[in-house]
Amino acid sequence: MAYLHLPRLTFSGDFVSDVSTVNNDVQHFNNETFETSFQLPGQGGTNGWWNPEGGATFGFENCRVMRVTKEDGTVIADSSLDAIIGQFVVGGEGRNSGKMVDLDPDNQMVSALWGVTFRILNTRNELLLEGKVKPTSFRDLQNRQYKGGKVNGQPLGASWSSVLEDVIWGEQATTSQFLTELRKKTHHNKISINLNGFGYYYNHNHGRFSYGRMLGSIGPWFENEPELFAPARRLYGVHKSGDSPRPPTWFGGSNFILDETNGHLAIDLGSSFPVCDPLGNIDLSTQFHLAISNTPITYSPSDCPSGTKVLLPESSLSIINQIPYLQQENWLNQTSGIVDFFNLSKDIVESLKNRQLLLVASNKSSEYLLIAREAINGFYCRADNFVQSIDTNQSVTVNIYAYQYGQPLVNQNITLKMQPPGPTSPKADNNPPICDIYGNNDPQDGLTFAQSCVTNENGLAQITITGNSINKPRHYIDGQIYWIDYDTSGTTSIDPAIPGVFPMSITAHLRDDFSIPKQPVWSDISSIMIQFANLYPIMSKFFINFADPTSVIAKKEILKFAFTRDITDPIYMPVTRDLSENKRLTILKWLDNPIIDEPTAMNADKEIRLAPALTSETGQLTDQQVQLRAATRLKNGSEISCPEITNLFQF
């Protein structure tokens, strides 16, 4: 199943992500109240946050192939045994590999990779493998760093899963037995890829500013599997430890597979294993074990995940094996946190077919501390292409897969429901608030979709979502953000262990209805271009002032080139992919025949108009909106909790 299958390659190193932060603040999208100070660095929510001049670039840095695991289970970490060991993992040739951007300032929890090229080169700069990463948004945002977070600023980590498309096998690929095996086994010339990023640096006063740690792996992709998540089984973290009121959950989410035929269990802890620094070091001495629950383990919603330690007697579980992280120096970077157990007994394999897998910690007593567990009854349901941008009258198809203990759920009914609208409120984070912040999921008739769908023999159900006409429900931000919740007939609601921010929802950016003028003039596109100028100061300062039509005209041929690239191209404009097709075509039409019908009123000294404070009559934020706002602030470096925890798993 995807990247956990064999043969598998793992690599590690760094990633660079020069994200822009001025566009992380919803209020900065209001052209009428925008201040020039928003283009300056600040602390927390001040000015333009911590990197307003970022270019949204994403690339691999200092990444090397660490090891390969062959189909027979042989692990190779010596270049004399396979030529691919130690070779370089890089991005696109002669430029940054791609872009990392948010869907919208109202949904920054699905940051997406666009236009990323993945290549493996040998020391002579000869190509071994190349592929284009299908655009994908990260998932499983979770706490990773329990020490030293103030040094780099970001204790969270997340994962991207995707496939490499348009794969090119270099002439030197035949020098690697691993690549030969992979090429034979994978389907349709696609390769599964998984990337785990953590340890990101906000700190400007450090040589690793804008760098983070990267653990990666590739493996075969099989027909009828999802492309943007691993069709695996899952462990969910149930152990919380840290400061109140929001103690972090450790080992939040981990993929694993069971190959029943070959008695092989593989688990990816690279997405969840706690680290003591941003480079992936571990200073724990706790013994962790994988085990099988002899009886179902369930908790009420108020109990799980919990800061109360859950101790299991030895008789309630069957130990499979110990996680070998203590047996190898720099284990996480050497292995990407993937652990394989081969030659499992028939009894263990038979038990795992329909019992929960557990991650437990042991001490000298006969009890085990429960760290993570599989879902109740082994249910796992996820949307594949769960992030969508939709235009008026456009329909998209979202694939949702359902599994039970790793096997496709056939004829399973999946229900869908749009989340309720959120209230309008001022942003209390700033003093004073600059302007109103408008709620999401409003109007409720913005999207049309069926309320249920049914899985086929591959566990796949498909839902068609159609965008209807909306007209500026958020006033100064294009379109609206919608969340559609789904679950397999109530299995989500009975299992509170399933963690994360909106793990069971489809998110869509529905763009405003917009008609292409017969002969567009500057006033038809000026608000769009001024917003570009405000939110991407790196462009305005070093390339072109989008707010000035004469500057735009001077660079119109370059802009026409950028606006006509494929949306998956890193050169494509805009970098946020937030324009409807009609707005993009209108800009291109104006560039073909630029007409300026109004003065270029870019007065930096204009009076800033503040919106009046809102009363409580506007309503309250939903629990989900509160959770999203807190997670967004944590992701952006505001109110970051960097607990110095030394007794994570002691009991």
C-alpha positions in Angstrom: 0.0 0.0 0.0 1.7 3.1 -1.3 5.1 4.2 0.0 5.2 1.6 2.8 5.2 -1.2 0.3 8.4 -2.8 -0.9 10.8 -2.0 -2.5 11.1 1.2 -0.6 13.7 4.1 -0.5 14.1 6.5 2.3 16.0 9.8 2.3 16.5 12.7 4.7 17.9 16.2 4.8 16.3 19.7 4.8 13.6 21.6 3.0 13.5 25.3 2.4 10.2 27.1 2.5 10.4 30.9 1.9 6.7 31.4 2.6 5.1 34.8 2.5 3.4 35.8 5.7 1.7 39.2 5.0 -1.0 37.2 3.2 -1.6 35.0 6.3 -3.6 37.7 8.0 -7.2 38.0 6.7 -7.4 41.7 7.4 -4.5 42.4 5.1 -6.7 41.5 2.1 -8.8 44.7 2.6 -7.4 47.2 0.1 -9.2 50.0 1.8 -7.6 49.5 5.2 -4.2 48.2 4.1 -1.2 49.9 5.7 2.4 50.0 4.4 3.6 48.7 7.8 1.9 45.3 6.9 4.8 44.8 4.5 7.4 44.9 7.3 8.4 42.0 9.6 6.9 41.9 13.0 6.3 39.7 16.0 3.2 37.5 16.3 0.3 39.3 14.6 2.1 42.7 14.3 3.0 44.2 10.9 3.3 41.5 8.2 4.1 38.7 10.6 7.6 37.2 10.4 8.4 37.0 6.7 6.3 39.4 4.6 8.8 39.4 1.7 8.7 35.6 1.2 8.4 34.2 -2.3 6.4 31.0 -1.4 9.2 28.8 -2.7 9.7 25.2 -1.7 12.7 23.0 -2.4 14.8 20.1 -1.2 18.2 21.0 0.4 21.0 18.7 1.5 18.9 15.6 1.0 20.5 12.2 0.4 19.3 8.7 -0.1 19.9 6.9 3.2 18.7 3.3 2.6 16.6 1.0 0.5 14.6 -2.0 1.6 14.2 -4.7 -1.1 11.2 -6.9 -1.7 12.7 -9.7 0.2 13.2 -7.5 3.3 17.0 -6.9 2.8 18.0 -3.5 4.0 20.9 -1.8 2.1 22.6 1.3 3.4 26.0 0.7 1.7 26.6 2.4 -1.7 28.8 -0.6 -2.7 25.7 -2.8 -2.6 23.4 -0.4 -4.5 24.5 2.7 -6.4 21.6 4.8 -5.3 22.7 4.9 -1.6 24.1 8.3 -0.7 22.9 10.0 -3.9 21.3 13.5 -4.0 17.6 14.2 -3.8 17.0 17.6 -5.5 14.3 19.6 -7.1 13.8 21.1 -10.5 16.9 21.9 -12.6 18.1 25.5 -12.5 15.3 26.8 -10.3 13.4 26.3 -7.0 11.6 23.0 -7.0 8.1 24.5 -6.5 5.8 26.5 -4.3 4.2 26.0 -1.0 1.0 28.0 -0.5 -2.1 28.1 1.6 -5.6 27.6 0.1 -6.9 30.8 1.7 -6.1 33.0 4.8 -9.2 31.4 6.3 -7.8 27.9 5.8 -4.1 27.7 6.4 -4.1 24.2 7.7 -3.9 22.5 4.2 -0.7 24.1 2.9 -0.1 22.7 -0.6 2.9 21.9 -2.7 2.6 23.0 -6.4 5.0 22.5 -9.2 7.4 20.4 -7.2 9.9 18.3 -9.2 11.6 15.4 -7.5 15.0 14.1 -8.8 17.7 11.7 -7.7 21.1 12.5 -9.1 24.5 10.7 -8.7 27.7 12.5 -7.7 28.4 13.2 -11.4 25.1 15.1 -11.7 23.6 12.3 -13.9 19.9 11.6 -13.6 18.7 8.4 -11.9 15.1 9.3 -11.4 12.8 12.2 -12.0 9.1 12.8 -11.4 6.6 15.6 -10.9 4.8 15.6 -7.5 1.1 15.7 -8.0 -0.1 18.8 -6.1 -0.9 17.8 -2.6 -1.9 19.5 0.7 -0.4 18.5 4.0 -2.2 16.5 6.6 -1.7 15.2 10.1 -0.4 18.4 11.6 0.9 17.4 15.0 3.3 18.3 17.8 6.8 16.9 17.2 9.4 18.9 19.2 9.3 18.7 23.0 12.5 20.6 23.7 14.2 23.7 22.3 11.2 25.0 20.3 12.1 28.6 21.2 15.3 28.2 19.2 13.5 27.6 15.9 10.0 28.7 16.8 7.9 25.9 15.4 7.2 22.6 17.3 4.7 21.3 14.8 5.2 18.9 11.9 3.1 17.7 9.0 3.0 15.2 6.1 2.5 15.4 2.4 1.6 12.2 0.5 1.3 12.1 -3.3 2.5 10.3 -6.4 5.3 11.1 -8.8 3.9 11.5 -12.3 5.6 11.7 -15.7 8.4 9.6 -14.3 11.7 9.6 -16.2 14.2 6.8 -15.5 17.6 8.1 -16.3 20.2 6.2 -18.2 22.1 5.5 -15.0 19.0 4.0 -13.3 20.1 0.5 -14.4 23.1 0.8 -12.1 20.7 0.5 -9.1 19.0 -2.8 -8.4 16.5 -1.0 -6.3 15.4 1.2 -9.2 15.1 -1.8 -11.4 12.9 -3.5 -8.9 10.8 -0.4 -8.3 10.2 0.2 -12.0 9.0 -3.4 -12.5 6.6 -3.3 -9.6 4.9 0.1 -9.7 1.8 0.6 -11.8 1.3 3.1 -14.7 4.7 4.6 -14.3 3.7 6.4 -11.1 5.6 6.3 -7.8 4.2 6.8 -4.3 6.0 9.5 -2.3 5.6 10.7 1.3 7.3 13.7 2.9 7.4 14.5 6.7 8.5 18.0 7.5 9.2 19.4 11.0 11.7 21.7 12.9 10.9 24.8 10.8 12.8 28.0 11.6 11.0 31.3 12.1 14.1 32.6 13.9 15.8 35.2 11.6 18.9 35.3 13.8 20.0 31.8 12.9 21.6 30.2 9.8 18.7 27.9 9.4 16.0 30.6 8.9 13.3 29.3 6.5 14.7 25.8 6.7 13.1 22.7 8.2 13.9 19.0 8.5 12.7 16.6 5.8 12.2 12.8 6.1 11.0 11.2 2.9 10.3 7.9 1.3 9.2 6.5 -2.1 7.7 3.1 -3.0 5.5 1.5 -5.6 2.0 2.8 -6.4 -0.7 0.4 -7.3 -3.8 0.7 -9.4 -7.1 1.5 -7.5 -5.2 3.1 -4.6 -5.7 6.7 -3.6 -3.0 9.1 -4.8 -2.8 11.7 -2.0 -2.9 9.6 1.1 -1.6 6.1 2.1 -4.3 3.4 2.0 -2.9 2.0 5.2 -4.1 1.3 8.7 -3.6 4.0 11.3 -2.5 4.6 14.8 -4.0 7.5 16.7 -2.3 9.2 19.6 -4.2 9.0 22.9 -1.5 10.2 25.3 -1.3 13.9 26.1 1.5 15.5 28.0 2.4 19.1 28.4 1.2 22.4 29.7 -2.5 23.3 30.2 -4.9 24.3 28.8 -3.9 22.6 25.5 -1.4 19.7 26.3 -0.1 18.3 23.1 -0.8 14.8 21.9 2.3 12.8 21.1 2.6 10.2 18.4 -0.5 11.9 17.0 -1.0 9.8 13.8 1.0 7.0 12.2 0.4 4.9 9.1 1.1 1.1 9.1 0.4 -1.9 6.8 0.1 -5.6 7.4 1.2 -7.9 4.5 -0.6 -11.0 5.6 0.9 -13.2 2.9 4.5 -12.5 3.9 4.1 -11.9 7.6 5.3 -8.3 7.2 4.3 -5.3 9.4 5.6 -1.8 8.4 4.9 1.3 10.4 5.8 4.9 9.7 6.7 6.7 12.9 8.6 9.4 11.0 5.4 11.5 10.9 4.9 11.4 14.7 8.0 10.4 16.7 8.7 13.2 19.3 12.1 14.9 18.8 14.2 17.0 21.2 15.5 19.4 18.6 14.7 20.6 15.0 17.2 18.3 13.4 15.4 15.1 14.4 17.5 14.0 17.4 15.8 12.0 20.2 17.0 11.9 23.8 14.3 9.5 25.2 15.2 6.2 26.8 11.6 4.8 27.0 11.1 1.4 25.5 8.2 1.5 23.0 6.5 -1.6 21.8 4.0 -2.5 19.1 1.3 -4.8 20.5 -2.1 -6.3 19.7 -5.1 -5.5 21.9 -6.6 -8.8 23.2 -9.9 -7.0 23.8 -11.2 -3.8 22.1 -10.0 -0.6 23.6 -12.6 2.2 23.6 -13.0 5.4 25.5 -15.7 8.0 25.8 -15.3 11.4 24.0 -14.3 13.0 27.3 -11.5 10.5 28.0 -9.6 10.4 24.7 -7.1 11.8 23.9 -6.4 12.3 27.5 -3.8 13.7 29.8 -4.7 10.9 32.2 -2.3 8.0 31.8 -4.0 4.8 30.6 -2.2 1.8 32.0 -2.8 -1.6 30.5 -2.1 -4.9 32.3 0.2 -7.3 30.5 -2.6 -9.8 30.1 -4.6 -7.4 28.0 -2.2 -7.3 25.1 0.2 -9.3 23.0 3.6 -7.8 22.4 4.8 -7.9 18.8 8.2 -6.3 19.1 10.1 -3.3 20.4 10.7 -0.1 18.3 14.5 -0.2 17.7 15.1 3.6 17.9 17.6 3.1 20.7 19.8 0.7 18.7 21.0 3.1 16.0 22.6 6.6 16.3 20.6 9.3 14.5 17.9 6.7 14.0 15.2 9.0 12.7 17.3 10.6 9.9 18.8 7.2 9.0 15.5 5.4 8.7 12.9 8.2 8.2 11.2 6.6 11.2 9.9 3.6 9.2 10.1 0.3 11.0 9.7 -3.2 9.4 9.0 -6.4 11.3 9.3 -9.5 9.1 8.5 -13.2 9.6 5.6 -12.5 12.0 4.1 -15.7 13.4 0.8 -17.0 12.0 -0.9 -16.3 15.3 0.2 -12.6 15.3 -0.9 -12.2 11.6 -4.2 -13.8 12.3 -4.8 -11.7 15.4 -3.9 -8.4 13.5 -6.5 -9.1 10.9 -9.3 -7.9 13.1 -7.8 -6.5 16.3 -6.4 -3.1 17.1 -2.7 -2.4 16.9 -1.3 -0.5 19.9 1.8 1.6 20.6 2.7 1.2 24.3 5.6 2.2 26.6 6.9 -0.1 29.2 8.6 0.2 32.6 9.8 -2.3 35.2 6.3 -3.1 36.2 3.9 -5.4 34.5 1.8 -2.5 33.1 2.1 -0.7 29.9 1.3 3.0 29.2 -1.0 3.3 26.2 0.5 5.9 23.7 -1.5 5.3 20.5 -4.1 2.9 19.2 -5.9 1.9 16.1 -9.5 3.2 15.7 -12.4 1.3 17.1 -13.2 -1.7 14.9 -10.3 -0.6 12.6 -12.3 1.9 10.6 -10.4 4.3 8.4 -12.1 6.7 6.0 -10.4 9.6 4.1 -11.0 11.8 1.1 -8.2 11.7 -1.4 -8.4 15.0 -3.2 -9.9 16.7 -0.2 -8.9 20.3 -1.0 -10.7 21.9 -4.0 -10.9 25.3 -5.7 -14.2 25.7 -7.5 -15.6 28.3 -9.9 -19.2 29.2 -10.6 -21.0 26.3 -12.3 -17.9 24.1 -12.1 -18.3 20.6 -10.9 -15.5 18.5 -9.2 -15.4 14.9 -8.2 -13.9 14.0 -4.8 -12.8 10.4 -4.1 -13.5 9.1 -0.6 -12.0 5.7 0.5 -13.2 3.5 3.4 -11.3 0.7 4.9 -11.6 -1.7 7.9 -8.5 -3.2 9.2 -6.8 -2.4 5.9 -9.4 -4.0 3.7 -11.7 -2.0 1.4 -15.2 -1.5 2.8 -17.6 -2.5 0.1 -21.2 -1.0 -0.1 -20.4 1.3 2.8 -22.6 4.3 3.1 -20.8 7.6 3.6 -22.7 10.6 4.7 -21.8 14.2 4.0 -22.9 17.4 5.6 -21.9 21.1 5.2 -20.7 22.7 8.4 -22.9 25.6 9.7 -22.1 29.2 8.9 -19.7 31.1 11.1 -20.3 34.5 12.5 -18.7 37.8 11.5 -16.4 39.2 14.1 -13.5 41.6 14.5 -10.1 40.1 14.9 -9.3 40.4 18.6 -5.7 39.5 18.0 -4.8 43.0 16.8 -5.2 46.2 18.8 -7.2 47.9 17.5 -8.9 45.5 15.0 -8.5 46.8 11.4 -11.7 45.5 9.9 -14.4 42.9 10.1 -13.6 39.2 9.6 -16.4 37.5 7.8 -17.6 33.9 8.6 -17.2 30.9 6.4 -19.7 28.3 5.1 -22.0 31.2 4.1 -24.2 31.3 2.0 -25.1 27.6 2.7 -26.3 27.2 -0.9 -22.9 28.0 -2.3 -22.2 24.4 -3.0 -24.5 21.6 -4.3 -23.7 17.9 -3.5 -25.4 14.7 -2.6 -25.9 13.9 1.1 -24.5 10.4 0.8 -22.5 8.1 -1.4 -21.6 4.4 -1.4 -18.3 2.6 -1.8 -17.5 0.1 -4.6 -15.4 -3.0 -4.5 -12.2 -0.9 -4.0 -13.7 0.9 -1.0 -14.1 4.0 -3.2 -17.0 6.4 -3.2 -17.3 9.5 -5.3 -19.1 12.7 -4.6 -19.7 15.5 -7.1 -19.6 19.0 -5.8 -20.9 21.9 -7.9 -20.1 25.6 -7.3 -23.1 28.0 -7.4 -23.0 31.7 -7.9 -22.0 33.8 -4.9 -21.2 37.5 -4.7 -18.5 38.6 -2.3 -19.8 37.1 1.0 -16.5 38.0 2.6 -16.5 41.5 0.9 -12.7 42.1 0.5 -11.6 38.4 -0.1 -12.5 36.6 -3.2 -15.0 33.8 -2.7 -15.8 31.7 0.3 -14.4 28.7 2.3 -16.6 25.7 2.9 -16.1 22.6 4.9 -18.0 19.4 4.2 -17.8 16.8 7.0 -18.1 13.1 6.1 -18.1 9.8 8.0 -18.9 6.2 7.5 -22.3 6.1 9.1 -21.3 7.4 12.5 -18.0 5.7 13.0 -16.2 9.0 13.5 -18.6 10.2 16.1 -18.1 7.1 18.3 -14.3 7.3 18.2 -12.9 10.5 19.6 -9.3 9.2 19.3 -9.2 10.3 15.7 -7.2 13.6 16.1 -6.1 16.6 14.2 -7.7 19.8 12.8 -10.7 18.7 10.7 -9.4 15.2 9.8 -12.7 14.1 8.3 -13.7 17.1 6.1 -13.5 18.3 2.5 -12.5 21.9 2.2 -13.4 24.0 -0.8 -12.6 27.6 -1.9 -15.6 28.7 -4.0 -14.7 31.7 -6.0 -17.0 34.7 -6.6 -19.1 34.8 -9.7 -17.4 37.1 -12.2 -18.2 37.9 -15.8 -15.5 38.7 -18.4 -16.0 42.3 -19.7 -16.3 42.6 -23.4 -13.4 45.2 -23.3 -11.8 45.2 -19.9 -10.3 48.4 -18.6 -8.0 49.0 -15.6 -10.8 49.6 -13.2 -12.1 46.1 -13.9 -8.9 44.5 -12.6 -7.4 47.2 -10.4 -8.7 45.8 -7.1 -7.1 42.4 -7.9 -3.8 43.9 -8.9 -3.6 46.3 -5.9 -4.2 43.3 -3.7 -1.3 41.5 -5.4 0.9 44.5 -4.7 -0.1 44.6 -1.1 0.2 40.9 -0.3 3.4 40.1 -2.3 5.8 42.9 -1.6 8.7 40.9 -2.9 7.2 41.3 -6.4 6.4 45.0 -6.0 9.8 45.8 -4.6 12.0 43.8 -6.9 10.1 43.1 -10.0 6.8 45.0 -10.7 4.4 47.2 -8.9 1.1 45.5 -9.6 -0.8 48.5 -8.3 0.6 50.7 -11.1 -0.9 50.0 -14.5 2.0 51.6 -16.4 4.4 49.2 -14.6 2.1 46.3 -15.5 2.1 47.4 -19.1 5.9 47.6 -19.2 6.1 43.9 -18.1 3.0 42.7 -19.9 4.7 40.1 -22.1 6.4 38.5 -19.1 3.1 38.5 -17.2 1.2 37.0 -20.1 3.7 34.2 -20.1 3.3 33.6 -16.3 -0.5 33.8 -16.5 -0.7 31.2 -19.3 1.4 28.5 -17.6 -0.3 25.3 -16.5 -1.6 25.6 -13.0 0.9 23.0 -11.8 3.9 25.1 -13.1 5.8 26.9 -10.3 5.9 30.0 -12.6 2.1 30.2 -12.8 0.5 33.4 -11.4 -0.8 34.0 -8.9 1.3 32.0 -6.5 -1.8 31.4 -4.3 -3.8 30.0 -7.2 -6.7 32.1 -5.8 -8.1 33.6 -9.0 -11.2 32.2 -10.8 -10.6 31.3 -14.4 -12.7 34.2 -15.5 -10.6 36.7 -13.5 -7.4 35.2 -14.9 -8.8 35.4 -18.5 -9.9 39.0 -17.8 -6.4 40.0 -16.8 -5.0 38.3 -19.9 -7.6 40.1 -22.1 -6.6 43.5 -20.6 -2.9 42.7 -21.1 -3.6 42.1 -24.8 -5.2 45.6 -25.0 -4.4 47.6 -21.9 -6.7 50.5 -21.3 -6.3 52.8 -18.3 -9.6 54.5 -17.4 -8.8 55.9 -13.9 -5.9 57.7 -12.2 -3.3 55.5 -10.5 -4.2 56.4 -7.0 -1.5 54.7 -5.0 -1.3 57.1 -2.1 0.6 55.6 0.8 -0.5 58.4 3.1 -4.3 57.7 2.7 -6.4 57.7 5.8 -7.0 54.2 7.3 -10.7 53.6 7.9 -11.4 51.4 10.9 -14.5 49.3 11.0 -16.7 49.8 14.1 -16.4 47.2 16.8 -19.0 44.4 16.6 -21.3 43.4 19.4 -22.0 39.9 20.7 -25.1 39.9 18.6 -23.0 38.7 15.7 -22.8 35.3 17.3 -20.2 33.0 18.7 -17.4 31.0 17.0 -18.1 27.3 16.7 -15.8 24.9 18.5 -14.4 24.0 15.2 -13.7 27.6 14.3 -12.0 28.1 17.7 -9.9 25.0 17.0 -8.9 26.3 13.6 -8.0 29.8 14.8 -5.8 28.3 17.6 -4.1 25.9 15.2 -3.6 28.7 12.6 -1.9 30.9 15.2 0.3 28.0 16.3 1.3 27.3 12.7 2.1 31.0 12.1 4.3 31.4 15.2 1.9 33.2 17.5 1.2 31.9 21.0 3.5 29.0 20.3 3.8 26.6 23.2 7.3 25.1 23.4 7.1 22.8 26.4 10.3 21.6 27.9 9.1 18.2 28.8 11.5 15.6 30.4 9.0 13.0 31.5 6.9 12.4 28.4 6.4 8.7 28.8 7.4 7.9 32.4 4.9 6.3 34.7 
